[in-house]
C-alpha cells in the first residue's frame, strides 16, 4: 500500500486501528497509521521495487 498523506510511503497493511489503517514499512521498522482515504494500492512497478528492496535487505541480514 502507498500512503499518499506521507509522500507515497510504501508499507504493508497490518490492520485497522480505530479510524486508521496500520501500515508497516516493507523493509521492517515502526508501524504508522494512515487514514484510509490516503491509502492506495501499489502499481506493478512500485510492488516490484518494494519486493526487491525487501529481498535485498534480507540477503544483507537486516532485521525485518
C-alpha positions in Angstrom: 0.0 0.0 0.0 1.1 3.6 -0.6 0.3 6.3 1.9 -0.4 9.4 -0.1 -0.5 11.5 3.0 3.2 10.8 3.6 4.6 11.2 0.1 3.6 7.8 -1.2 5.4 6.0 1.6 5.2 2.3 0.9 4.0 -0.1 3.6 2.3 -3.4 4.3 -1.3 -3.3 5.6 -1.2 -4.6 9.2 -4.8 -4.0 10.3 -7.3 -1.4 11.4 -6.7 0.8 14.5 -9.9 2.8 15.1 -10.5 5.1 12.2 -7.0 4.5 10.8 -5.1 1.8 8.9 -1.9 0.5 10.4 1.0 0.2 7.8 4.5 -1.2 8.3 7.5 -0.4 6.2 8.3 -3.2 3.7 11.9 -3.4 4.9 10.8 -3.5 8.6 10.5 -0.8 11.1 8.0 1.1 13.1 4.3 0.9 12.0 2.4 4.1 11.3 -1.2 4.9 11.0 -2.9 6.5 8.0 -6.4 7.5 7.2 -8.0 5.0 4.7 -8.7 7.8 2.2 -5.0 8.5 2.0 -4.0 4.9 1.2 -3.9 3.3 -2.3 -2.8 0.1 -3.9 0.7 0.0 -5.4 1.3 0.0 -9.1 3.1 -3.1 -10.5 6.4 -1.3 -10.7 6.0 0.0 -7.1 5.2 -3.5 -5.9 8.3 -5.0 -7.7 10.5 -2.2 -6.2 9.2 -2.9 -2.7 9.7 -6.7 -3.0 13.2 -6.2 -4.4 14.1 -3.9 -1.5 12.8 -6.5 1.0 14.7 -9.3 -0.6 17.9 -7.2 -0.7 17.5 -6.3 3.0 17.0 -10.0 3.9 20.1 -11.0 1.9 22.2 -8.5 3.9 20.9 -10.0 7.2 18.9 -6.9 8.2 16.1 -7.4 10.6 12.6 -7.2 9.1 
